[in-house]
């Protein structure tokens, strides 16, 4: 990766966090000691930054250079020969932490390996500016949270979530996407649609309750979506 590539990644990271409302251009400029036009020119690709200026932004944003590298970049640098190179370890976190962009070591409960070939076949569709989020995460839900979303009786389910798929566009033609949603500080599983300014979460079982939540002013429906479920492991 070149310095130019690194600066492009930093631009994308900052834009994503501004889009999510974590920062404004003026507040970030002020803390970094930049003129607002200086940062604006950088974000619009009209100028680069010195190494010292980049260091200042990384410190304020509380990230390191590795946070700007994509998973493929990191894998190419630490790739091990043999079978280990064919799998990727995915972190399992609590349902409430699944909405965080990244996880600290004490937030990771355990890890599970998935075939890298399987993960790379999955197509993203990000509607929420999550380019700086770790893409895949595992969570466990109990029967109450699943709430009839799956066509089977379970005591607990393990879900592989693609958090870079937050749009409502069907992943496969004529088949609705199964999503994990964060509603009222709890995680639920189901099929999502919009009704005006409300998010509607429907289960697989038509007899089960439908969850309806009004979208808060200034928020997008995609902010309620943890991600698309792309693998289910159930305990019967």
WONORNOR-V149578 format. One record per residue. N is the residue number from 1. SS is DSSP state (H for helix, E for strand, C for the rest). OMEGA is omega in degrees with one decimal (none if undefined). Layout:
((N	SS	OMEGA) (N	SS	OMEGA))
This chain:
((1	C	178.9) (2	C	176.0) (3	H	178.9) (4	H	177.5) (5	H	-179.7) (6	H	178.7) (7	H	176.5) (8	H	178.8) (9	H	177.7) (10	H	175.8) (11	H	-178.5) (12	H	179.9) (13	H	-178.9) (14	H	179.8) (15	H	-178.9) (16	H	-177.8) (17	H	173.0) (18	H	179.1) (19	H	-179.3) (20	C	176.9) (21	C	179.0) (22	C	179.1) (23	C	164.7) (24	C	178.4) (25	H	-177.3) (26	H	-179.0) (27	H	179.0) (28	H	177.3) (29	H	-177.1) (30	H	-179.5) (31	H	-179.6) (32	H	-178.4) (33	C	178.5) (34	C	161.4) (35	C	-178.0) (36	H	178.4) (37	H	178.6) (38	H	178.7) (39	H	179.6) (40	H	178.2) (41	H	177.5) (42	H	-177.5) (43	H	179.2) (44	C	175.6) (45	C	-178.5) (46	C	178.0) (47	C	175.1) (48	C	177.9) (49	C	173.8) (50	C	177.6) (51	H	-180.0) (52	H	179.9) (53	H	177.6) (54	H	177.7) (55	H	-179.5) (56	H	179.5) (57	H	179.0) (58	H	180.0) (59	H	-179.1) (60	H	-179.6) (61	H	179.3) (62	C	176.7) (63	C	174.8) (64	C	-179.1) (65	H	-179.1) (66	H	178.2) (67	H	-179.8) (68	H	-179.8) (69	C	173.8) (70	C	-179.2) (71	H	-179.1) (72	H	178.9) (73	H	-179.3) (74	H	-179.1) (75	H	-179.0) (76	H	-177.4) (77	H	-178.2) (78	H	-175.3) (79	C	177.4) (80	C	177.1) (81	C	172.9) (82	H	-173.2) (83	H	-177.6) (84	H	-179.2) (85	H	-174.9) (86	H	-178.6) (87	E	176.2) (88	E	179.1) (89	E	-179.7) (90	E	-177.9) (91	E	169.5) (92	E	179.8) (93	C	175.7) (94	C	-177.5) (95	H	-178.2) (96	H	179.0) (97	H	-177.4) (98	H	179.5) (99	H	176.6) (100	C	-178.7) (101	C	179.7) (102	C	-173.3) (103	C	172.7) (104	C	-176.8) (105	H	-177.3) (106	H	175.9) (107	H	-179.4) (108	C	-176.3) (109	C	178.5) (110	E	175.9) (111	E	176.1) (112	E	-176.6) (113	E	173.9) (114	E	178.0) (115	E	179.9) (116	H	179.4) (117	H	177.3) (118	H	-177.2) (119	H	-176.7) (120	H	177.7) (121	H	-176.8) (122	C	-175.6) (123	C	177.9) (124	C	172.0) (125	E	-170.9) (126	C	177.3) (127	C	-171.2) (128	C	177.4) (129	C	-175.2) (130	C	-175.9) (131	C	-178.6) (132	C	178.4) (133	C	165.5) (134	C	-167.9) (135	C	-172.7) (136	E	176.8) (137	E	175.9) (138	E	172.8) (139	E	173.7) (140	E	176.2) (141	E	176.2) (142	E	-175.7) (143	H	-179.3) (144	H	-178.5) (145	H	177.9) (146	H	170.0) (147	C	178.1) (148	C	-179.1) (149	C	-178.9) (150	C	-176.3) (151	C	179.9) (152	C	178.4) (153	C	-177.3) (154	C	171.7) (155	C	-179.9) (156	E	-178.7) (157	E	174.6) (158	E	-174.6) (159	E	168.6) (160	E	-174.5) (161	E	171.6) (162	E	-174.7) (163	C	172.9) (164	C	173.5) (165	E	-177.6) (166	C	176.7) (167	C	178.9) (168	C	178.4) (169	C	-178.4) (170	C	177.8) (171	C	175.8) (172	E	-177.3) (173	C	175.7) (174	C	176.5) (175	E	-178.0) (176	C	176.6) (177	C	172.5) (178	C	-174.8) (179	E	162.7) (180	E	-178.9) (181	E	173.5) (182	E	-178.1) (183	E	176.9) (184	C	176.7) (185	C	172.9) (186	E	-179.4) (187	E	-179.7) (188	E	-180.0) (189	E	178.4) (190	E	-178.9) (191	E	-167.7) (192	E	170.9) (193	E	178.0) (194	E	174.1) (195	E	-175.3) (196	C	179.7) (197	C	-178.5) (198	E	172.0) (199	E	-179.6) (200	E	179.5) (201	E	-176.3) (202	E	176.9) (203	C	173.7) (204	C	-178.6) (205	C	-178.1) (206	C	179.4) (207	C	-178.0) (208	C	-176.3) (209	C	175.0) (210	C	177.4) (211	E	178.7) (212	E	-180.0) (213	E	177.3) (214	E	179.3) (215	C	-178.8) (216	C	179.9) (217	C	179.5) (218	C	179.1) (219	C	176.7) (220	C	176.7) (221	H	-175.7) (222	H	179.6) (223	H	178.0) (224	H	-176.7) (225	E	173.4) (226	E	177.6) (227	E	179.0) (228	E	177.2) (229	E	-178.9) (230	E	174.0) (231	E	179.1) (232	E	172.1) (233	E	-171.5) (234	E	171.4) (235	E	-173.8) (236	C	none))
